[in-house]
């Protein structure tokens, strides 16, 4: 409540029963200038000039006629010019170029012979533009639709892990690997390098045992770095030794479950080695060669560009690799530098690939052999993607040896390592998937059909079947879905896991649609098998994939059936706790397809499905994802009770997760989602039901301050909608309703912690109450705001930083005073009782010594008092009588305003006296000019004392040279212009008495 006001004097008191603070009257008598706001507004408006139809208008679209001039100049020929005109809205910056790009003009005027010489580099290389275009159209290379190996790398490393101990052989460097002295003979250098290669095979290694998987990965990374370091220090033989040593590791299958990940790590080193060798030889060819713009040097490399030194170096590398004794090491290292064959002959790669393919036949272990084939395909697709025939031969070779996978040798090896055959078969998937992906890329359908038929003829073909579904085009698989389901059902139960087969099929159906007539049959046949899976993890992996197909092609009935089945499988033994990622994925896929939340929540198993998310962090993330989709997809306001109840439950789940440890960012994120839900709820003209919803929401979301603020704004908007419906003429019922809205806000605001949020909401709610003619409620809001001003702290937290609050308080008070102008006085409280109460609080508030905020507030209050003394106020509230109507310019009312104004001026002048010290003279000058401008705008300068005060303030502002001369000049010019207005002639005399002083 505001403190009581002494309305009998020109003073404002601190409070009832407290010591009174009296401000002595200034000798200046305040008189406000009479204002005619309507006339002033008309005088400030620009002169209206009538426009005829079709004339220029600033909001009318501009039509520009653009003239394009094309100039093509050649040596020895005249330039030709062509022009075209078009009417369109164009960019003014572009139009400055006349439609021509300066760089394009430069290229057009360049000598074609010069361009040709720059692009070819040698006169012997002639490029036919037509041939170049045909080559581009028929380019058999790899496009962006081909998934690169890098996209599969991380998945392999994450999937194929082990807890068993690993071993690795580390290369132990020797002094023989260092560079020889300059005086050594060539034969001595060759002999030394041969000894170094022999030294590697004689045991210059150290075996590290009992390594964890992470230790093993770290050691491999060390070898990769050692390779780069050796190459950088020109120790090429040492680099080759490291690569040979790493490739040897690929023959070790002692920890067979880790082999795919080991393959990924080792081939990274081989790729690095191959790139280093190729770039070194390429640098020998390109020292004096200019490349074509936009292409790499190697793309345009011809045999004439390869000098003898480059060829000799290239042959030297191949001879070194040929001397490696072990087949696997020799194979991998040669494949790593396969691209270097281009330095020897145009057909080098095509001649080498068949030999390398045949070399793989000498690898006895089928797992090692299939990954060797995968690496050959991988490098082959990079350096010679057009040689697809060799890829086919590679795969057919694998098919011919496919029976080895189920041979006795493999069975014995698995028995020793205690690995079951289904797990063992999954180790082949990355390699076979990659081989088939390379073969199937842009392959004709006849070839794919032939390969599928070959796979059918093999026994125990589930492994191949899975790779076919993973590598072939989804459209190819989807159109033959029933055939694939039949093949899956015929596979042996003890072989490759069937759930992985159905998972692969489901992934294809998620990307491509099967024939319309087969959709339901596919679902029925597949789900009969999936629902019989006993392992919950296998089941949920399949269900996660197939839910996409079901959502896209079927109705909520089928989706609800699947959710029922998922709950049935995962509820026993709380199996859902191990399947949160898959369950989240199911929710996401359902939300992607079902944007009608009435349909979504009408599924009786949707909310029970959400209840399986028992872990709070996961449950909150799922709820957030649902709310994000709702806010993004819901286009219309809703009052559907099914939607409201479900979303209320979801929002309550998010709200209840907030505790003392919750981060502020997380609170803001949750509040934003809940606010989005609140804004989407509308009961139309049923305002009472709407208010009841807000009451329930307040009790449900009481811990999130932004939500409470949103609710207060929503209730205020509801009150204004009520006013709009009744057109401002409230009945007894609607008046009671808007008072109930005001009571809601008055009760809710004190629960907020942010003091400025409370202040602004008290003011805003008071304005709403005033607009609805609820005068007593408006008074209560304003008095609460006045009392709260005294509690504003010196420092407040703004975005995590402590800031001084005076600037924010000044902004609020200015807004508050502008509202108090139209608030009618209470008949029992006296003249301007709210203004006096607020001034009491401002007087008692402890302000910073180095600021003038308090005095600036007083100056602004002078503006309010001048406006309050006018016969007609500048603005009003509809159907609310302000003081101009209540008092009708009563002399006693005006006398009270003048007394209060004189008191404020006295306080301002007293403050100006305290600023007479040297360090505060600039503040004194600024405040003097501010008060001068206020009196100039609102005071009656025909009063001699007020006129003299104005002159004194002008002189004080300039006295010590701190006034801005430009501002003073413009102010004086304004006074002279005002003197020409009606009833303002006395301004001319004032202007003559206001001297301009220079700083000197």
N, C-alpha and C positions, 0 to 999 in steps of 0.2 A: 504493500500500500504506500502511496505517496505521503510524505510528511505534511502536516497541516500548514496552511498558508495564512499569513496575516494580511488580510485584504484591505485593512483600513488605512495602511500607509503605503508609501512607495518602497517598501522594504520587503525582502522575503526571508522567512525565519528558518532556523535549522530544524525545529520540531517542537511538538507539544511538551511542555515541562522542561525543555532544554534551554541552555543559554542562548539568548538571541544575538545574532550578528547583524549589526546595523551599518549600512553603507551611507555615508553622508552625501547629501545632494551636491551635485556639481552646480557651479554657478551658471552653467549653460542651460538654457531652456530649449527642450527638444520640441520641434514641430514637424510632423511628417508632411511631405509634399503630396498634394492631391493628384491622384493618377487616373487617367482615362485609358485603361488598358486596351480597349477596342481601337481607339484612335492611334495609340502608339503602335499597335500591331499593323494597322493599315499604313502608317507612315514608313514602317520598316520594310513592307513588302515591295517587291519589284513591280514595276509598271506592267500591267497585262496588255499584251499586244495581240489583237485577233489575227489568226492565221487562216488563210484560205485552204480549202481541201487540196492536198497534194504538196503543200509546202513542207519545208524542212521541220522535223520534230526530233528532239534529242533522243527519244526512245524508239524512233522509227528505224528499222534495219537499213543499213547503208548499202546501196547498190553501187559497185565499182566496176567500171569498164576496164578490163585488163587487156593490154596489148602485148602480145608475146612476139619477140623478134629473135629469130634464129639466124646466126651468122656462122657459116662454115668457110674458113679460108684455107687455101692450100698455096704452096709455093708455085708461082708461075700462073696462077689462075685468079680470076676476079672473085670477090666474095659475093655470095648470093644471100638475099634477104627474103624472108617470108614472114608475113604478119597475119595474126588471127585475133579476133576480138570475141570476148565472151563476157556476159554480165553475171557476176557472182560475187558473193561476199568473200573477200580474200584477205590474207594476212598482210597488213601494211608493210611489215618488214620484208616479206618476200617480194612484194610488188616493187620495192626499191631496186631489185635486181633485174627488172624487166623480164622476169621469167627465166633468166639465165643464171646458171651457177658459174662463177668465175673459174673454178677448177675444171669444170667440164669444158668451158671455152678454151682454156689453155691446152687441154688434152686434144681438143678438136683441131687446134691450130698447129699442133706439133707435127714434125716431119715424120711420115710413116716409116721411112727408111731408118730414121734414128731410133724409133720405137722398136723396130724389128731387131736392130743391132743390139739394143739394150736387153731385149728379152731372150735372144738366142745365145749370145756370147760367142758363138763360133759360126763362121759363114757356112760350114759344112752341114749344119743342122737346119733344115727347112721344115717349117710347120705349115701344113695346109689347114686353113680355118675351117673348111668343111669337114675335114677328117677329125679335127679337134671336137667339133660339135657332135659328130657321130659317135666318137669315143665316149663323150660325156653321156649321151643318151643310152648307150649300150653298156655303160659301166657296170660290171658284175661285182663291184666291190661291196663292202659292208656298209649298210646305211644305219640311220638312227633307230630303225625298228628292230635291230639286232641287239639282244641283251648282251652286254660285254661280260667278260670274265670277272671284272672288278665288282659287278653287281652280285655275283654269287659268292665271292670270297668271304665276306663277313658272315654269311649264313653258314658256310661250311665250318668256319672256325668256331662258331657258337654251338653248332649241333654236335660235332664229333669231338668229344672231350674224353678224358680218362683220369682216373685217380691212381692208376698204377705208376710205378717208378719207371723212368726212361733213362736211356744212356746215349752218349754222344761222343764222337772222337773229335778232339780239338787239334788243329794244326799247330805244331811247335816250330816256329820260325828258326832258321839257321843263318849263319853269316854268309853261307853260299848264295843265299838269295839276294845279297846286296849287289849293287852295280859294280862292274869290274873297273879296274884302273884304265886310264886312257891308253896306256902303252900295251895293253893286252892284244894279242893277235886275234883275228877273226875265228880261227880254228879253236883257240883256247876258250873263247866266249861260247861257241857252240857246244864244246865238250862240257863246260861248266853247267850249262842249262840242261843238258841231257842227264848229268849227274843229279841235278836238283829234282828232276822228274822221277828218277829212280829212287832218290832219297825219300820221296813221299810214299812210295810203295814198300819201302823197307822199314817203315814204322816210325817216321818222324811225327808221330801223333800221340796224343794223350787222351785216354778214355775216361770220361766222367760218368760215374754210375749213380743210381738212386736219385735221379733228378725228378722234381715235380714237373707238372705240365708247364707252369709259369717259368720255372728255372730253365726248362728246355727251350721255351720261346725266347727267353732272354739270351741264351747262348747262340741261338740262330741269328738274332739281331746283331750280336757281337760279331759273328762271322760276316754278316752283310756289311757292317761298318768296316771290318778289317779288309774286305775286298775293295771297297772304295778307297781306303787309305793306301793300300798297296798300289792300286792303279794310279793314284794321284802322285805317288813318289816314284813312279816309273819302274815298279817291281812287277812286271807283267807275269813272270813265271810264278811268283808267289800268289798272284791273283788267280792264275789257272789252277794252282794246287788247292786253293780254298774251294773253288768251284767243283773240282773233282771230288774232294772230300765230302762236300755237301751232297752231291749227286749220289755218292755211295750210300748215304743214309736212306735213300729211297728203295734200297733192296732189303732193308730191315723191316720185318713185319712181326717183331717180337711182341709189340703192343698193338694188336691189329685194329682195335677200335679207334686209335688215334691216327691211323695212316692217312685218311683224307686231309686232316688238318696239317699233318707233316708235309704232304704233297704241296699244299698251298704255300707254306712257309719256305720250303726249299726252292720251289719254282720262282718265287719272288727274287731269290738270289741269282738264279739262272737268267732271269729276265734282265736284271741289272747288268750282269756280265755280257750278255748278248748286245745290249744297248751300248755299253762302253766300247766293245770291239768294233761294232759297226760305225759308231761316230768317229773313232780314231781313223779308220780306213777312209771314211768319207771325207774327213778333213784333208787327207792327202790329195784328194781329187778336186777339191773345190777352192783351193787357195787363190786361184786366179780366175774363178768362174763366177759370173753374175747369174743369179737365179731369176726365174720368172716371177712377176708380182703375184702374190696370193698363193703360190705353191712353194713347197719345200724343195730344197735342192735335189734331194733324192728322187722326187717324183719326175724330174726331167733329166735324170742321169742317163747318158748313153754310153756305149762301150768306148767311144772315142774320147770320152771325158776321163776314163780311168787310166792313169799313167802306170808305168811299169813298177814304180815303187809301191803303189797301192796294191797291184796284183801280187807282187812278191810277198808283201806283208800278209795279204789274205791267204795265199797258199801256205805260208809259214804257220799260220794259226791252224789251218786244216790238217797239216802234217803233224803238228804237235798233238792235236786231238786224236788223230789216227793211231798214235803210239800208245794211247791209254789201253791198258790190258783188259780191264773189266768192261763187259758189254754194256751194263746199265749206265756207268759213268760216261763211256764213250758216246752212247746214244744221246743222253740228255745234253751233254755239252755241245755236241754237233747240232742238235736241234736248236739250242739256244742261239747259235750264230748262223742259223739257216739263211737269214736274209743276206749275209755276206756273199752268198753264191752269185748275187747279181753283179759283183765286181769282176767275176771271172768270165761269165757268159750270160747271154740273154736267157738261155734255157737251163741255166744252172739249177734253179730251184725245181723245175719240173723233172729234171733228170735225177735229182737227189731224193725227192720224196718217195718214189717207189722203193728205193734201196733202204731208206730208213723204216718204211712200213714193213719190209721183209725182216729187218733186224729184230723187230719186236717178237717175231716168232721164236726167237731164241730165249725169251724170258719165260721161265717155267711157272712161276707163281701167277695165277690168273688175275689176282688183284693188282699186283705190280704191273702186269702187262696192260691191263685196261687203262690204268692211269698214265702209262707211257703213251698209249694211243691217244688219250685225251690231250696230253701235252703237245703231241705232234699236230693234232687238229687245231689246237689253240694257236700255235705259232703259224700253222699253215693258213688259217683264216686271216691272220694279220698281214702276212707277207705275200700270199698268193691265193686270195679268196676265189679266184676264177678256176682254180684247179680242183673242181669238185669231184672229178672221177677218182682221184686218189683217196678222198674222204670216204667215198662209197666202198672202195677196195679195203680200206682200213676197217670199216665196220663189218664187212662180209668176212674178213679174216677173223674178227672177234666172234662172229656167229659160228664159224667152223670150230672154234675152240671152246664154245660155250659150255659143253658138257664137262669140261675140267672143273667147273665151279662146284659140281656135285660129285667130284671124284674122291677116291679114297685118300689121296694125299691131303687134300683140303680138310676132309673130315677128321683126319688124325691131328692136323694142326689146330683145328677148332677145339678138339677134345683136350689138347694140352693146355690151351689158353682158357678153357671153360667158356667158350663163346657159342651161343646157340645160332643155328642156321638162319632164322629170320633176322637177327641182328647183323650177322655177317653179310647177308645179301643187301641190306640197306647201305653198306659201305661202298657198294658199286654204283649207287644211284648218281652221285655228282659226276662221275666220269662218263657213264653211259648217257646221262641227260645231256652233257655237253657235246658229246660226239653226235648224238641224234639232232641236237639243235643246229649244229653246223651243217649237217646233211640236209635238214628240212628247210633251211633258210632259203626262201624264194624258189623252192624245188617244185616241179610240176606235180599235180595230184597223182598222176600215174606212178611216179617213183615212190611217193608215200604209200600208196596202196600196195605196191610190190613189196616194200619193206615190211609193212604190217602183215602181209600174207606169209612172208618168211618167218617172222617172229611167231606166228600162229602154229607153224609146223613143228617148232621146237617144243620139247617137253619141259615141264617146270619153267614156263615162260613168264611167270608173274613179274619177275624183275624187269624183263624187256618190255612187258606191257605197261608197267608204271613209267618207264622212261619214255616210251612212245607217247603216252598221254601228257607227260611233262614237256616234251620237246616239240611235238607237232602243233600245227596251228589249231587254236581252239575251235574254229569253224569246222575243220576236218573232223575233230573228235566229236563235237556236238551233233553233227548230222548222223553219226554212227553210234550214238550213245547206247542204244539197245544192244548192238553187237558187242560193244565193250563190256556192258554189264553181263552179257552171256559168257564172255571169255573170263571175266573176273570170277563168276560163280563156278566155272570149271577148274579154276586153279586149285592146287593142293592146299589144304589147311596148314600143313607144316612148313610151307615155303615162305615166300615173301608175304609180309603181313597184309591181309585183305583190307584192313581199314585204311592203309596207305593208298591202296588202289582206288577205293571209293573217294578218298580225299582228293586224289589227282583228278578223278573224273568230275568231282564237284567244282574244282577250280576252273576247269574248262567250261562247265555249264554256267558259271558265274560271269564268264567273259563272252560267251556266244550262246545264241538261242538254238535249242534243238527244234526239229519239226513240230508244228503245232499239235498234231495228232498224237505225238509221242510224249508230250510233257507230263501228263498225269501218270501214264504207265511207267515212265522213268522214275518218278517220285515213289510210286507204290513199290516197285521192285527193289529200288535201292534202299528205301527206308526199312523194308522188312529185314534186310541184312544188317543195316546199321543199328537198328534197335535191339538186335540180338547180341551185340558186342558186350562182353562181360566186364572188360576193363573200362572203368569210368574215363580214364584219360584218353584211351583210343576212341571211345564213343564221342566225347565232347569235341575232340579234334575234327571228327567227321561232321558233327552237327554244326560246328562253327562255319565250316565251308559251305554246307548245303543250305543253310538258312538264307543265304543270298539268293540262291535259285528259287527257293520257296517264296520269298517276299516279292520277287519280281514277277512271278508268273501265277501266283495263287492269291487267295483272299485271306482275310483275318482268321477264318475258320481253320485253315491248314496251319497257319502260323501259331495259332493258339494250341493246336494239337501237338506241334513240335515243342512248344514251351512246356506243355504238360509232360511230355516224354522226357525232356531234359531234367525237369524237377524230380521226376520219378527215378532217374538214373543217378543223380548226384546227391540226393538227400541222404541215402544210407551212408553211415560212417562219416558224415560231413565231407563227402568227396568234393563238394563244391569249393572247399578251401584251397584245393590244389588246382583249381580251374578258373581262377578269377580273370586272367587275361582273355581266355576264350569266351567267358560269359560277357565280359565287357565288349568284346568284338561282336557278339550276337546282338547286344543292345544297339550298338552303333549301326549295324546293318539294317536292323528293323527300323531305326529312326531315319535312315537314309531313304527308305522306300515309303514309309507311312508318315505323311505330313498332316493327316487329319487326326488330331488327338482325340476326337470323339470316338473314332474307330479304334484307335490304339488302346484307349483305356476301357473300351467296351469288352476287350479280351479279358476274361475272368482270371487268367493265369499270368497276366503281365505284372501286377503288383506282387503276387507270391514269388514270381521269378526274381524281382528286385530284392525280396527278403533274403535271398540266398547270399547276398553280399553282406556278410556278417562283419567283415573287417571294416572299421569305420572309415579309414582313408580311401579305400576302394569304393565304398558305398557313396561317399560324398562326391567322388569324381564321376560316378555314374549319374548321380542326381544332377550334377552340374551339366553334364553332356545333354541330359534330357531337357533341362531348362534352356540351354543355349539353342537347341533346335526349336523349341517352342517359341522363343522370342524371335528367332529368325524367320520361321515359317508361318506362324499364326498371323494372318492378315487382318482378321476382324476381331473386334471385342467379343468376349464370350461371357455367357452366364450359365453355361451347361453345368449342372451339378456334378456330373460324372467327372468332367475335366477339372472343376474347381476342387473337388474332394481329393482327387489323385494328386494334383499339383500342390495342394496345401500340404499333403502328407510328404511330398518330396521336398518342398521348401522347408518344412519343419525339420526334416532330417538334416538338411544343410545347416539350418540355424542351430540345432542342438549340438552340432559338432564344434561350435565355437567355445573356446575356453581361455583361460588366462595366458596360455602359451601360443595361441593362434596369432600369426603375424598380421600386421595391419593390412598388407596387400591382399591377403587371403580374405580378411573381413570385408574389404572393399569389393572384392570379386563376388563373394557370396551375396552381399547386399545389393549389388547391381543386378544380379539375376532375380532376386526376390522382388526388387522394385519393378523390374520388367514384367513380372507376373502380375503384380498389383495393378499396374497401368493397363493391363489387357482385360481386366475384369470390369464389366459394366452390366448393371441390371436395368438399363434403360430408364424409364420414368419411375421405376420403383426405387425411389431415393431412400426410403427407410431400410429396405433390404440391403442397399449399397452401404449405408452407414453401419448396419449390423455386421456386414463383412469386414469393414474397417475396424470395428471393435474387436472382432475375433482375431484379425491379423495383428492388432496391437498386443494382445495377450500372448500370441504365438511367437512373435518376432521381437520380443522386448529387449533382447541383448544386442541388437544391431542398430546403432544410432542412425545410420543413413536410412534404414527402413522406417524408423519412427518419423524422421523428417519427411520422407515421402508420404507417409500416411497423413501427416498434418496438412501437407499441401493438397493431398487428394480430398480431404474433408473440406478444406476451404474452397476448393474448386466445386465440390458438390453443393456447397451453400450458394455459390454464384450461379450454378446451373439452376438451382431452385428459383433464385431471383429472376433469372432469364425466362423461366417457364411462366411465372406469374406476372412478368413484365413490371416488376418492382412493387406490385400491389399485393402485399402479403395478407393472406387470411389468417385466422387464428391458428389453424393447423400448420401452415407453412412457416408462420412466425415462430411457433414452438419448435419446429424442426430445425430452423437455422440457429435458434438458441441452443439446441442440443448439439449441433455441429460446433458452435463456439465453446460449449462446455467440454466437448471432446478435446479440442485443441488446448484449452486452458489446463486441463488435467494432464495432458501428455507432455507439454513443453517442459515442465520442471524435471522430467526424468532424463533430459539430455545433459550431457557433460560439457559440451562446447558452449561457452558463455555467449559467444557472438551468434551461434545458431539459435540460442534461446532469445536473445535480444531481437534478432531479425524476424523470428517467427512470432514473437509477441506483437511486434509492430505490424507485420503482415496480417496476422489474425485480427488485430484491432481494426485494420483498414477494411477487412472483409465484413466484420461485425457492423462497422459504421455504414458500409454500403447497403447492408440489409436492415438498417434502422434499429439495430440492437444497441442502443446508446449505453445502457448500463454495462453490457458485456464489453463494449469497446473501451469504456472507462477502466474496467478491470484489467484489460490487457495493457493499456497504456500505463496505468499505475504500477503494474508488475514490472514493466520495462524500466520505468523510472527508478524503482527500488533496486533493480538488478544492475543499473549503471554503476552504482557504488561498489559493486563486487568485482568489477573488471580488473584483472591483475595487470601489473606493469608489463609483463612479458607473456606472450602466448606462443603456442607451438603451431607453426604453419609449415606443412609438408616436411616435418621432421626437424625444422630449424626454429630456434627461439627468436622471436621478433618483438619489437616494441609495439604495444597495442594502441598507442595514442592515435596513430594515423587511421586505424580501423574504427576507433571510437569516434573520431571526428566525422568520418564518413557516415556512420550510423546516426549520429546526432543531427547532422544536416538533413538527412532523410526524415528523421523523427519530427524536427521542427516544421518541415514543410507539411507534414500531416496534421500537426497540432493547429495549423491555421484554420482548418475547416471543422475542428472539433468544437461543438457548442459547449458553453460553460454550464456547469451544474448549478441549478437554482440555489442550492444550499452551500456552495463552496466559494463563490466569489469570482471576481474577474480573473480570467486566464489562470485558473488555479493549477492546471497541469503544467503550464509553462513555468510558473513560479516554483512548483515542486521540482521540476527538472533543474531549474537554475540553483535551487538549494543543494541538490546532489552534486552539481558541477562545482559549486563553491566549496563544498566539503571534500571533494575528491583531491587526492594528493597528486599533483601533476609534476612532471619532470622540470627541474629548475632551468635547464638549458633550452627548453622549448617554449613556444608561445601559443600552444594549442588552446589553452583556456581562453585567452584573449581573442583568438580567431573565432571561437565559438560565440563569444559575446558579440563580436561584429556581425556574425550571421544571425544572431537573435535580433539585432537591430533591424535587419531586413524583414524578419518575421513580424516584428511589432509595427513597422511601417506599413506592411501589407494588411495587418489586422485593423489599422485605423482608417482604411479606405471605406468609402460608402458602399462599394460593391467589390467583393473579393474576386481575385483572378480566376479561381476555380471553386466548384462546389461538388457536393455529393447529392445525387438525385434523391429528392424527398427528405432531405435532412437540412434543417434550418441552421446555418452557421451564425456566428456572432454578428455578422453584418445585418442579418434579418432580426436577430433577437434584440440587439441594442439600437439599431437604426441610427448609428453615429451619435449616440447620446453623449453630451458633453462630459458627464462623469466618467463614462467608459473611456473616452479619449484622454481624459486627464490621467486616469490610471495608467494608460499605455505610455503617455508622455513621462510620467514620473518614473516608471520602470526603465524607460529608455535613457532618461537622464542619469539614473543610478548606474546603468551599464556603461555609459560614456565616462562617468566619473571613475569607474574601476579601470577602464581602458587607459585613461589619461594617467592614473596613478601608476599603472604598469609601465607606461612609456617613460615616466620619470625615473623608474628603477633601471632603465636601460641606458642611462647616461654615461656609463663607464665606456672606456675606449674599446674594450673587447666586445661590447654589445651594441655599438653604434649602428652597425649594418642592420641588425634586427629592428632597432628603433626606427630606422628609415623605412624599412619594408612595412612595418605595422602602421606607421604614420600615413603612408600612401594608401594602405588598405582602408583605414578609417576614413581618410579623405574621400576615396571613391565611394564608400558607402553613404556618407553624408551627401555627396554630390548627387547620387542616384535617388536617395530616398528622403533626404531632409528638405525642409522648406527654407531655402537660403535667403528668402526675403526677411527672415528673422535676423536682426543685426548680430546678435551674440553667436548664433550658429554660423553666420557668414564669416565672422571674425575667427571663429574656431577653425573653419575650413582653411582660411589663409595661413593661420599659425601652423596647421598640420602640413600644408604645402611647403612652407619654409623649413619646418623641422625635417621633412623628408630629404631636402637638398642640403641641409646645413653642413654636414660633414663629408659631402662628396660621394656618398654611397648610392645615390639615386641613379637610375639608368636614364641618361639624357634622352634617348629615343622614346622611352615610355613617357617621360614628362612632356616632351614635345607633342606626341600624339594625344595625350590627355588634354593639353591646352587647346589643340585644334578641335578636339571633340567639344569642349566647352564653347568655343566660338561658334561651332555649327549649331549647337543646341540653343544658343542665344537667338537664333533666327526663327525658332519655333514659337507658336502662339503662347502667350503668358510666360515666356522664358527670357524676356528681355533683360532681366536683372543679371543673367549670366554674362552679358557683355561687360558690365561693370566689374564683375568678379574676375573676368579674364584679364582686365587691365591691372588688377591688383595682385596677379600671380606672376612674379618674376621668374625667369629661367636663369639659373646660376650654373656656371661651368665648374668643373671639378678643380680647376686651378684656382 
